[in-house]
């Protein structure tokens, strides 16, 4: 019997990533029905607000330099990149914690003290984990990265469930999430053995003898080294354009939840938080897996051929194939499914998911393909698009509308912008604006 032909490399890598991602996403999905029955919508809403701040802060913490690691993947250069992220994430963690504590003391936020004091740590863990996974993608170490994701997801799900069962209440969601992040990062470091930066003052080999020299040496550890500054200048497009664009994108993802909480109360925020949790699962599972493979393939094709059209079209077909059925199910049956799986109290979350289904289908397709903007050096164009998206989001949720009307306006506006985004990304994948141009995002 003739043997089957081997799968193309894109599919081989994708299946490797998916094997781990399926397990990583299955764990929180299986835990969700128990979590929604053991905690109130208000508790989930409070956790959603905390997580929203962490997600935005983690983007700032990396300066988006983890994307440079895919393009400039020599190990000595990647060691510098890890040092840059360690420096930026450390500073952000300290400043974020101090700022949140001041806001809590001044009465500007109702976040619990546990949430305030763990914001910086959670942002730091998330940023370093993202950078470590980017290192794995740059070396095609998809299997090890998948295992690390399973450890993180399993740690989060187990930690939250155990603490909820022990009666920890709303604090269980925060503490369990932190424990899972730490476990996942530890597993990633052991499985991948990435280069370790030695830029922080506590990592210095030995302190100089004089107090003045010791102070100068300690202070120098909080500044980028000359080598790191040169690296930041070389890859300045990432923190000049990609960082503000991704910050706006992260804010757009979390702003609705924050505004809903402020305008409609914790109950509405909890319903929307569960909607986001469920709708983000296919993106975290499937689209993120396609992105990991597409990153490496698009960079390789752009460097060799001056465009990444084959990788783009391959990824687009895979995304359309994987996204159609889940989106159709959400569009037709979300309210009944949410009520059955999570309990009758959460049917309202299913009604919101039904409205958002078309948007998340486009999001599922566009998110991985957005890496073309990095590869083709079009971060400035993406920044303009993100500004337009941010303005649309503010307008949709700040308008005097009901919750469902605001979500519908957001869905329509965001979907139209996504159609434009896909058209632009395909044009940049062809790279026809300047014939023969090679990869320049690193310059």
Protein Blocks (a to p, Z undefined) as FASTA:
>chain_A
ZZdddddfklmmmmmmmmmmmmmmmmmmmmmmmmmmmpcfklmmmmmmmmmmmmmmmmmm
nnommmmmmmmmcfklmmmmmmmmmmmmmmmmmmmmmmmmmmmmnopaccdfklmmmmmm
mmmmmmmmmmmmmmmmmnopamlmmmmmmmmmmmmmmmmmmmmmnonmjmlmmmmmmmmm
mmmmmmmmmmnopacddfbfklpfbdcfblklmmmmmmmmmpccfklmmmmmmmmmmmmm
mmmmmmmmmmmmmmmmmmmmmmnojklmmmmmmmmmmmmmmmmmmmmmmmmmmmmmmmmm
mmmnopaklmmmmmmmmmmmmmmmmmmmmmmmmmmmmmmmnopklmmmmmmmmmmmmmmm
mmmmmmmmmmmmmmnopmmmmmmmmmmmmmmmmmmmmpccdfklmmmmmmmmmmmmmmmm
mmmmmmmmnopmbghiacfklZZ
